[in-house]
Amino acid sequence: MVSFIVPAYNEELLIGRTLMALADAGSALGQPFEVVVADDASTDRTAAIARGHGARVVSVQNRQIAATRNAGARAASGEMLVFVDADTVVTRAAVRAAIDAMHAGAAGGGCLIRFDGDVPLWGRLLLRTLLPLYRLFRIASGSFLFCTRRAFEAAGGFDEKLFAAEELAMSRALHRQGRFVVLREVVTTSGRKVRAYSGREILGLLARVILAGEKGIQQRNGLEPWYGDRRPDPGS
């Protein structure tokens, strides 16, 4: 069994396309799969849309991404876990490569990402800088991270002290459980934060987090792009 786990908060605008892509990719695998949406205190139609697409919805009240990912994993039945953000569209190729990697003995991994639509130059440059680092240090983005159930449990799941960068900590934890791979396949994630926030705002936030160290990501304050009021996407 393959379990796709989708953490979501007020994602009624984008989660439908995410779930359609997962259903298509899952159907092409030729083995049982399920989609679990961990709905974290949404006040819109996220849960209803998810159920309409055949997903199993787990309702939580965390407003914290690591805890919500873990809640989805606890509810899932699969021995192979694929965490996909609610604003991310997977491909058959990326999902197949992830499952093949786990069948071949990988404890976990990730893949490359790209933004949808037009994004500012600074956003494109930031992504071009990050992607080689993901491959060099074998780190998965939060948009698409996969692992075996055994490795997930041995790693202790996502670190619930963290309100951001939990995928980086999980990548490091999975390294200790076995082989961790970053696939060449690509998934498409929303560029809405890059479009809605200026380069000065995002780069300033990153600088503050780096200076503060882990303490900077152990609270919601200062992490407005993820936990503040969602700004409209200028590209929508």
C-alpha beads as a LAMMPS data file, in Angstrom:
LAMMPS data file: protein, C-alpha beads

236 atoms
235 bonds

1 atom types
1 bond types

-500.0 500.0 xlo xhi
-500.0 500.0 ylo yhi
-500.0 500.0 zlo zhi

Masses

1 110.0

Atoms # bond

1 1 1 0.000 0.000 0.000
2 1 1 1.158 3.493 -0.905
3 1 1 -0.197 6.329 1.226
4 1 1 -0.197 9.863 -0.152
5 1 1 -0.396 12.284 2.777
6 1 1 -1.498 15.855 2.097
7 1 1 -1.377 18.432 4.927
8 1 1 -3.802 21.270 4.229
9 1 1 -5.003 24.543 5.693
10 1 1 -7.591 26.582 3.749
11 1 1 -6.550 25.152 0.387
12 1 1 -9.907 25.103 -1.411
13 1 1 -8.447 26.923 -4.433
14 1 1 -5.627 24.476 -5.129
15 1 1 -6.209 21.145 -3.441
16 1 1 -8.488 19.845 -6.182
17 1 1 -5.741 19.824 -8.807
18 1 1 -3.340 18.263 -6.296
19 1 1 -5.723 15.394 -5.586
20 1 1 -6.512 14.815 -9.261
21 1 1 -2.802 14.488 -10.008
22 1 1 -2.328 12.076 -7.101
23 1 1 -5.255 9.931 -8.237
24 1 1 -3.822 9.765 -11.742
25 1 1 -0.308 8.924 -10.562
26 1 1 -1.561 6.416 -8.008
27 1 1 -3.770 4.629 -10.537
28 1 1 -0.764 4.203 -12.832
29 1 1 1.254 2.391 -10.148
30 1 1 -0.587 -0.900 -10.423
31 1 1 -0.678 -1.379 -6.655
32 1 1 -3.038 -0.292 -3.867
33 1 1 -2.899 3.347 -2.789
34 1 1 -4.821 5.808 -0.657
35 1 1 -4.917 9.565 -0.238
36 1 1 -5.111 10.985 3.279
37 1 1 -5.731 14.716 3.707
38 1 1 -4.772 16.048 7.132
39 1 1 -7.052 19.080 7.348
40 1 1 -5.547 21.433 9.892
41 1 1 -8.310 23.721 11.201
42 1 1 -9.479 24.872 7.761
43 1 1 -12.399 27.282 7.710
44 1 1 -13.123 26.939 3.990
45 1 1 -14.225 24.016 1.768
46 1 1 -10.902 22.152 1.888
47 1 1 -12.332 19.092 3.635
48 1 1 -15.430 18.901 1.428
49 1 1 -13.381 19.151 -1.757
50 1 1 -10.988 16.474 -0.492
51 1 1 -13.835 14.086 0.251
52 1 1 -15.324 14.845 -3.162
53 1 1 -12.094 13.611 -4.707
54 1 1 -12.213 10.378 -2.740
55 1 1 -9.614 11.285 -0.122
56 1 1 -9.890 10.255 3.494
57 1 1 -9.930 13.387 5.642
58 1 1 -8.363 13.539 9.089
59 1 1 -9.339 16.690 10.979
60 1 1 -6.780 18.197 13.350
61 1 1 -6.375 21.515 15.167
62 1 1 -2.616 21.969 15.185
63 1 1 -1.809 24.964 12.973
64 1 1 1.629 23.483 12.798
65 1 1 2.913 21.707 9.727
66 1 1 5.096 19.043 11.355
67 1 1 2.337 17.869 13.697
68 1 1 -0.153 17.824 10.835
69 1 1 2.138 15.718 8.647
70 1 1 2.524 13.281 11.542
71 1 1 -1.238 13.118 12.080
72 1 1 -1.695 12.151 8.444
73 1 1 0.970 9.464 8.749
74 1 1 -0.655 8.006 11.860
75 1 1 -3.963 7.717 10.025
76 1 1 -2.396 6.206 6.912
77 1 1 -2.308 2.466 6.242
78 1 1 0.570 2.246 3.793
79 1 1 4.067 0.888 4.201
80 1 1 5.278 3.552 1.777
81 1 1 4.513 7.186 2.625
82 1 1 4.560 10.074 0.156
83 1 1 4.056 13.544 1.655
84 1 1 2.756 16.065 -0.888
85 1 1 1.873 19.677 -0.144
86 1 1 -1.690 20.720 -0.931
87 1 1 -0.488 23.222 -3.544
88 1 1 1.754 20.766 -5.409
89 1 1 1.031 18.805 -8.594
90 1 1 2.891 15.532 -8.974
91 1 1 3.588 13.580 -12.149
92 1 1 3.315 9.873 -12.816
93 1 1 7.062 9.811 -13.400
94 1 1 7.937 11.383 -10.032
95 1 1 5.635 9.078 -8.082
96 1 1 6.814 5.984 -9.961
97 1 1 10.457 6.927 -9.363
98 1 1 9.792 7.416 -5.636
99 1 1 8.093 4.029 -5.289
100 1 1 10.804 2.311 -7.338
101 1 1 13.469 3.892 -5.112
102 1 1 11.811 2.506 -1.987
103 1 1 11.372 -0.913 -3.594
104 1 1 15.106 -0.784 -4.346
105 1 1 15.925 -0.183 -0.683
106 1 1 15.928 3.581 -0.210
107 1 1 14.763 4.748 3.203
108 1 1 13.408 7.958 1.693
109 1 1 14.003 10.890 -0.577
110 1 1 12.639 13.838 -2.504
111 1 1 12.693 15.281 -5.998
112 1 1 13.250 18.535 -7.843
113 1 1 10.580 21.250 -7.885
114 1 1 9.520 24.152 -10.055
115 1 1 7.068 26.991 -9.543
116 1 1 3.831 27.290 -11.443
117 1 1 3.079 30.419 -13.476
118 1 1 5.248 33.505 -13.656
119 1 1 7.413 34.370 -10.669
120 1 1 9.737 37.327 -10.085
121 1 1 13.370 37.094 -11.111
122 1 1 14.521 36.866 -7.497
123 1 1 12.289 33.834 -6.983
124 1 1 13.700 32.075 -10.042
125 1 1 17.244 32.802 -8.900
126 1 1 16.484 31.557 -5.388
127 1 1 15.147 28.277 -6.740
128 1 1 18.142 27.835 -9.046
129 1 1 20.376 28.276 -6.018
130 1 1 18.449 25.868 -3.803
131 1 1 17.994 22.954 -6.195
132 1 1 21.708 22.107 -6.541
133 1 1 21.987 22.304 -2.753
134 1 1 19.097 19.853 -2.362
135 1 1 20.961 17.379 -4.554
136 1 1 24.383 18.043 -3.026
137 1 1 23.236 17.627 0.580
138 1 1 20.430 15.154 -0.272
139 1 1 17.577 17.190 1.169
140 1 1 13.915 16.935 0.226
141 1 1 11.676 19.957 -0.172
142 1 1 8.446 19.988 1.782
143 1 1 6.506 19.828 -1.466
144 1 1 7.402 16.163 -2.054
145 1 1 9.056 13.870 0.467
146 1 1 8.780 10.103 0.586
147 1 1 9.924 7.384 2.977
148 1 1 9.140 3.891 4.113
149 1 1 6.955 3.432 7.166
150 1 1 9.820 1.680 8.927
151 1 1 12.207 4.592 8.332
152 1 1 9.553 7.148 9.302
153 1 1 8.890 5.482 12.623
154 1 1 12.575 4.879 13.342
155 1 1 13.249 8.568 12.668
156 1 1 10.516 9.557 15.105
157 1 1 8.416 11.321 12.459
158 1 1 8.611 15.043 11.779
159 1 1 10.007 17.140 14.614
160 1 1 6.978 18.801 16.198
161 1 1 9.095 21.461 17.874
162 1 1 9.573 23.015 14.431
163 1 1 7.086 25.312 12.701
164 1 1 9.176 25.455 9.499
165 1 1 12.089 23.603 7.876
166 1 1 10.671 20.372 9.278
167 1 1 11.427 18.678 5.954
168 1 1 15.130 19.511 6.346
169 1 1 15.212 17.965 9.813
170 1 1 13.307 14.936 8.528
171 1 1 15.721 14.523 5.620
172 1 1 18.640 14.444 8.060
173 1 1 16.820 11.968 10.297
174 1 1 16.094 9.684 7.340
175 1 1 19.765 9.747 6.316
176 1 1 20.450 7.866 9.549
177 1 1 17.958 5.168 8.584
178 1 1 19.392 4.258 5.193
179 1 1 19.877 5.527 1.672
180 1 1 18.257 8.890 0.911
181 1 1 17.849 9.945 -2.720
182 1 1 16.911 13.134 -4.524
183 1 1 15.272 12.175 -7.799
184 1 1 15.760 14.009 -11.084
185 1 1 12.004 14.003 -11.670
186 1 1 10.184 17.288 -11.112
187 1 1 6.917 18.265 -9.415
188 1 1 5.216 21.643 -9.740
189 1 1 4.432 23.665 -6.639
190 1 1 2.612 26.965 -6.290
191 1 1 4.697 30.101 -6.631
192 1 1 2.092 32.143 -4.745
193 1 1 4.359 33.048 -1.813
194 1 1 7.056 34.259 -4.198
195 1 1 4.469 36.321 -6.050
196 1 1 2.692 37.660 -2.954
197 1 1 5.799 38.609 -0.947
198 1 1 8.690 40.757 -2.069
199 1 1 12.225 39.485 -2.308
200 1 1 13.151 41.811 0.528
201 1 1 10.498 40.272 2.768
202 1 1 11.379 36.639 2.035
203 1 1 15.144 37.080 2.059
204 1 1 14.881 39.153 5.227
205 1 1 12.863 36.388 6.867
206 1 1 15.453 33.790 5.855
207 1 1 18.252 35.957 7.231
208 1 1 16.444 36.360 10.560
209 1 1 15.860 32.624 10.824
210 1 1 19.501 31.851 10.061
211 1 1 20.679 34.339 12.695
212 1 1 18.224 33.031 15.285
213 1 1 19.086 29.403 14.608
214 1 1 16.616 26.686 15.519
215 1 1 14.836 28.988 17.968
216 1 1 13.685 31.039 14.979
217 1 1 11.550 28.181 13.681
218 1 1 10.184 26.952 16.993
219 1 1 7.330 29.460 17.030
220 1 1 4.814 30.887 14.564
221 1 1 5.860 34.486 15.149
222 1 1 8.038 35.714 12.337
223 1 1 6.875 32.996 9.921
224 1 1 4.025 34.965 8.367
225 1 1 4.283 33.465 4.838
226 1 1 3.285 30.133 6.398
227 1 1 1.199 31.131 9.417
228 1 1 -0.002 34.682 8.810
229 1 1 -3.091 35.774 6.901
230 1 1 -2.754 34.480 3.347
231 1 1 -2.192 37.212 0.810
232 1 1 -3.976 36.984 -2.548
233 1 1 -1.906 35.430 -5.304
234 1 1 -1.223 38.177 -7.876
235 1 1 -0.910 35.468 -10.516
236 1 1 -4.310 33.882 -9.922

Bonds

1 1 1 2
2 1 2 3
3 1 3 4
4 1 4 5
5 1 5 6
6 1 6 7
7 1 7 8
8 1 8 9
9 1 9 10
10 1 10 11
11 1 11 12
12 1 12 13
13 1 13 14
14 1 14 15
15 1 15 16
16 1 16 17
17 1 17 18
18 1 18 19
19 1 19 20
20 1 20 21
21 1 21 22
22 1 22 23
23 1 23 24
24 1 24 25
25 1 25 26
26 1 26 27
27 1 27 28
28 1 28 29
29 1 29 30
30 1 30 31
31 1 31 32
32 1 32 33
33 1 33 34
34 1 34 35
35 1 35 36
36 1 36 37
37 1 37 38
38 1 38 39
39 1 39 40
40 1 40 41
41 1 41 42
42 1 42 43
43 1 43 44
44 1 44 45
45 1 45 46
46 1 46 47
47 1 47 48
48 1 48 49
49 1 49 50
50 1 50 51
51 1 51 52
52 1 52 53
53 1 53 54
54 1 54 55
55 1 55 56
56 1 56 57
57 1 57 58
58 1 58 59
59 1 59 60
60 1 60 61
61 1 61 62
62 1 62 63
63 1 63 64
64 1 64 65
65 1 65 66
66 1 66 67
67 1 67 68
68 1 68 69
69 1 69 70
70 1 70 71
71 1 71 72
72 1 72 73
73 1 73 74
74 1 74 75
75 1 75 76
76 1 76 77
77 1 77 78
78 1 78 79
79 1 79 80
80 1 80 81
81 1 81 82
82 1 82 83
83 1 83 84
84 1 84 85
85 1 85 86
86 1 86 87
87 1 87 88
88 1 88 89
89 1 89 90
90 1 90 91
91 1 91 92
92 1 92 93
93 1 93 94
94 1 94 95
95 1 95 96
96 1 96 97
97 1 97 98
98 1 98 99
99 1 99 100
100 1 100 101
101 1 101 102
102 1 102 103
103 1 103 104
104 1 104 105
105 1 105 106
106 1 106 107
107 1 107 108
108 1 108 109
109 1 109 110
110 1 110 111
111 1 111 112
112 1 112 113
113 1 113 114
114 1 114 115
115 1 115 116
116 1 116 117
117 1 117 118
118 1 118 119
119 1 119 120
120 1 120 121
121 1 121 122
122 1 122 123
123 1 123 124
124 1 124 125
125 1 125 126
126 1 126 127
127 1 127 128
128 1 128 129
129 1 129 130
130 1 130 131
131 1 131 132
132 1 132 133
133 1 133 134
134 1 134 135
135 1 135 136
136 1 136 137
137 1 137 138
138 1 138 139
139 1 139 140
140 1 140 141
141 1 141 142
142 1 142 143
143 1 143 144
144 1 144 145
145 1 145 146
146 1 146 147
147 1 147 148
148 1 148 149
149 1 149 150
150 1 150 151
151 1 151 152
152 1 152 153
153 1 153 154
154 1 154 155
155 1 155 156
156 1 156 157
157 1 157 158
158 1 158 159
159 1 159 160
160 1 160 161
161 1 161 162
162 1 162 163
163 1 163 164
164 1 164 165
165 1 165 166
166 1 166 167
167 1 167 168
168 1 168 169
169 1 169 170
170 1 170 171
171 1 171 172
172 1 172 173
173 1 173 174
174 1 174 175
175 1 175 176
176 1 176 177
177 1 177 178
178 1 178 179
179 1 179 180
180 1 180 181
181 1 181 182
182 1 182 183
183 1 183 184
184 1 184 185
185 1 185 186
186 1 186 187
187 1 187 188
188 1 188 189
189 1 189 190
190 1 190 191
191 1 191 192
192 1 192 193
193 1 193 194
194 1 194 195
195 1 195 196
196 1 196 197
197 1 197 198
198 1 198 199
199 1 199 200
200 1 200 201
201 1 201 202
202 1 202 203
203 1 203 204
204 1 204 205
205 1 205 206
206 1 206 207
207 1 207 208
208 1 208 209
209 1 209 210
210 1 210 211
211 1 211 212
212 1 212 213
213 1 213 214
214 1 214 215
215 1 215 216
216 1 216 217
217 1 217 218
218 1 218 219
219 1 219 220
220 1 220 221
221 1 221 222
222 1 222 223
223 1 223 224
224 1 224 225
225 1 225 226
226 1 226 227
227 1 227 228
228 1 228 229
229 1 229 230
230 1 230 231
231 1 231 232
232 1 232 233
233 1 233 234
234 1 234 235
235 1 235 236
